[in-house]
């Protein structure tokens, strides 16, 4: 669970680097995190997957990587690999 905490902290740090106060960043991220966890509990990983990896939206992924601090791009890429494996289960006929 502490790795999830670290990921949430990294997301918050990205927002604070854009001038958002930490408490505001946490409040903005909480609904996303809570909805994600709720979806996983109710529907499982495959059915909960959304976003640019699931859509195979390379343009958005490239934009994300372009603005992330270098130390976060490694995490983004590694977690995207995990998401890609989930996406393959959700869309077995797509080329990820």
C-alpha positions in Angstrom: 0.0 0.0 0.0 2.9 2.4 0.5 3.7 2.2 -3.2 0.2 3.5 -3.9 1.0 6.3 -1.4 4.2 7.1 -3.3 2.3 7.2 -6.6 -0.3 9.5 -5.2 2.5 11.7 -3.8 4.2 11.8 -7.2 0.9 12.9 -8.9 0.4 15.6 -6.2 4.0 16.8 -6.8 3.3 17.1 -10.5 0.4 19.3 -9.8 2.2 21.4 -7.2 5.0 22.0 -9.8 2.3 23.7 -11.9 1.4 26.0 -9.0 -1.4 24.1 -7.4 -1.4 24.1 -3.6 -0.8 20.6 -2.2 -4.1 20.5 -0.3 -5.9 21.5 -3.5 -4.1 18.9 -5.5 -5.0 16.2 -3.0 -8.6 17.3 -3.1 -8.7 17.3 -6.9 -7.1 13.8 -7.1 -9.2 12.1 -4.4 -12.4 11.6 -6.5 -10.3 10.0 -9.3 -8.6 7.7 -6.9 -11.7 6.8 -5.0 -13.7 6.2 -8.2 -10.9 4.0 -9.5 -10.7 1.9 -6.4 -14.5 1.6 -6.3 -14.6 0.4 -9.9 -11.8 -2.2 -9.3 -13.7 -3.5 -6.3 -17.0 -3.7 -8.2 -15.9 -4.7 -11.7 -12.3 -5.9 -11.5 -9.2 -4.6 -13.3 -10.1 -5.4 -16.9 -13.5 -3.7 -16.8 -12.2 -0.7 -14.9 -9.5 0.1 -17.4 -9.9 3.4 -19.2 -7.6 6.1 -20.5 -5.0 6.6 -23.2 -3.3 3.2 -22.9 -6.6 1.3 -23.2 -7.5 3.5 -26.2 -4.0 3.0 -27.7 -3.8 6.8 -27.8 -0.1 7.3 -28.4 -0.4 11.0 -29.0 -1.7 11.6 -25.5 0.8 9.2 -24.0 3.6 11.2 -25.8 2.2 14.5 -24.5 2.1 13.1 -20.9 5.8 11.9 -21.2 6.8 15.3 -22.6 5.6 17.2 -19.6 6.4 14.8 -16.8 9.6 15.3 -14.8 12.3 12.8 -15.9 12.2 10.9 -12.6 8.5 10.2 -13.2 8.7 9.1 -16.8 10.2 5.7 -15.8 7.3 5.1 -13.5 4.8 6.2 -16.2 6.4 3.8 -18.7 6.5 0.8 -16.4 3.0 1.3 -15.2 1.8 1.8 -18.8 3.3 -1.6 -19.6 1.1 -3.2 -16.9 -1.9 -1.3 -18.2 -1.0 -2.5 -21.7 -1.2 -6.1 -20.5 -4.7 -5.4 -19.0 -5.7 -3.7 -22.2 -4.7 -6.8 -24.2 -7.2 -8.8 -22.1 -9.9 -6.2 -22.6 -9.3 -5.9 -26.3 -7.6 -9.1 -27.5 -7.9 -8.1 -31.2 -6.1 -4.7 -30.7 -2.3 -4.3 -31.3 -0.7 -2.9 -28.2 
